[in-house]
Amino acid sequence: MLRSLTRCFAVLVCAAALPVAAHATTVEYDFTGNIVAGPAMAPLNLYVQANDHISGYFRFDASTAPTTPGNWTLSNAVFHVQFDTLMLDSVGATAHVSINQDLLTFTANIPPGDFPFPVTSATLGLGFQTFTNGYFSLSSLPTTLPPNDHTLGLSVTGPWGTDGASTDTELFITARTIPEPAAIALFAAGLLGLAGLRRSIVGSARS
């Protein structure tokens, strides 16, 4: 009886582990490039200037994203951007995603407190060409995107006015998927269950 229960448990764990491991995935876009159009006024131009190097990433839960082109919202996204003298790190941001032909754009609101000067509102937008011929899936992007039509834009509004900065199309982006730790643990449990089930079957056959 106990052996039968063990076999059933192993099968159930494996059945649960495989789909969770496949779908609980975080997608991350890592990018690097240079500012070509810098801000025109203080105080933003004291921290961000033309020719500054930038790097960072945009990360989101792929299970919350649709698989067809359109306009939607991604909750709890992460937008991290490092300029030469300014770092923006919006954890838990709400990213608005839009599709214009084959151009995908992520736009997220940045907390005013991330800036070392008075800010009323700020947005970061990351856009690039990512699909063709109507095919689209956020959870199965290529690991390297073609080096064209890539842009990163920053728009900041404060008591002093509205200003911003943007990169050119030479922004280099790579995409990768990051399995969630819980999914990895469950998948490992499934594999151990399979191994235990196999040993049990082999042992029964020998006896």
N, C-alpha and C positions, 0 to 999 in steps of 0.2 A: 504493500500500500504506500509506504513512504517513498519507495523508488518511483512509483507511478506519479506521485505528487511532485517529486523532484523533476521528472521529465516534463510534466505539464508546465511547471514554473519556468523551466529553461526555455521552452517553446514560446511562452507568453512574453518573456523578457526580450527574446530575439525579435519577435513580431513587433513589439513596441519600439525597440531600439532603432531598427532600420529606418522607418519613416521619419522619426524625430531627428536622427542624425542627418538625414538628407535635406530636411526643410528648415531646421533651426540654424540659420546661417546669417552671418553679418557680412555685408558687402562693403568694401573700403576702396576709395579712390585716392591714391597717393599722387601728389602733384608737386612740380618744381618749375620755376621759371623766373622771369624778371618783369618788373613794372616798366611799362613804356609810356603810359599817360598818368602822371602823378597829380596830386592835388594842387590847387592853385592858391590856397589861402591858409593862414594859420587858424587854429593850431594843428590841423591834420598834417600839413606839409612839414611840420617840425619832426614828425615821426615816420612818415611815409613819403618817399621821393622817387622820381623817375630813376630807372636803372637799379633800384633796390632789388636784391634777390629775395624771393619768397619760396616757401615750401610748406607743406601741410597735408591734410587729408580730410575727406568727407566720408563719414561712416553711417550706415543705417542697417536696420533689421530687414532683410529681404523678405521675410514672411509677411510683413505689413505692406508690401508693395504689390500693385497689380501687375499683370503680365501683358497688358495691352496699352498702346499709346493713349495718352489723355492728360488730364490735369487732376492732380490729387495731392494729398498731404501725407508726409511721413512724420510720425511723432517720435520723440526721443532720439533724434539724429544728433550726430556730433560733427561740428565744423571747427577744425583746428588750422589756423594759419599763422605762420611765423614770418614777419617782415624783419628787416635788419635791426630795428629798434622798437618793434611793437609786436606783441603776441596776442592773438584773439582765439579764445577757446570757449566755444558755446556748447556745453554739455546738456543734453536733453532738449535741444532746439526743435522747433517745428519747421520742417523744410517744405516749401511749396514747390512742387515739381510740375513742369509744363513741357509740352511737346510742340515744336514748330517744325513741320516736315520731318527731317531726320536729325534735328538738333534737340538734345536733351539738356534741360537747365534745372539746376537745384538752387533755390533761393531761400536763405534762412535769416531770421532776425537775430542780431547779435546783441547781447545784454549791454546796455549803456555803461554798466559798471566795469566792463572790460577795458574801457579807455581811460587814459590818465588825464583826461580833460572833459569838460561838460558836454554830454551828448544826449540828445532827445531820442533819436532812433538811429539804427544802423542795420544794413543788410549786406550779406555776402552772396554772390551768385557765381556758380560754377557751371559752365556750359561746354558741351562738346558733341561731336557727331558720333553716334554709337550704334545705329542700326540702319539697315537698308532694305528695300523691297518689302516694307511692311512688317518685317520680323522684329520682334522686340521682347526682351526678357531681362529684367534687372538681375535675376539670380544666375544668369549664364552668360555674362559678358566676356569678351576676350580679355586675356591677361595683359595685353599691350594694345593701346588704342592708336590709330593712325595719327601722325604728327601734323594735324591740321584742324582748323575750326575749334581750337581749344582756347577758352578765355576764363579769366577769373576777375570779377569786378567787385569793388567795395564802394558803398555809398553811405555817407555819414551826414546826419543832420543835427545841428546844435543851435544854441542861442546866436552863434556867429554866422549861421547860414548852412548851406548844403554843399558838400564837396565830395570828391571821390578819387579812386585810382583804378586802373585796369591793366591787365597784361596783354601781350600780343598773342598771336596764334601759335607761337613756339612753345606755349605751355606744355610740358611733358607730363602725361598722366599714365599711370598703370592701375589696373583694377585687379583685385584679389578677393577671394572669399575666405572668411574666418569662421570655422565651426565653433559653436558655442560650447563652453566647458561642460555644461550639463548634458548636451547631446553626445559629446565625446565619452563621458562617463557611462551614460546609458548604453552606448554602442559597445563599449568595452565589456560592460556587464553581459550584454547579449552574446558576445564572442565567448566569454567564460562559460556562459550557460550552454552554448553549443558544444564546447570542449567537454564539459561535464557530462552532457547527454551522450556524446560519442563514447566516452570512457565507460559509461554505464551500459550502453548497448554492447560494446566489445566484451565487457566483463560478463554480461549475461550469456553471450554467445559461447564463451569459453567454458562457463560452468554448466 
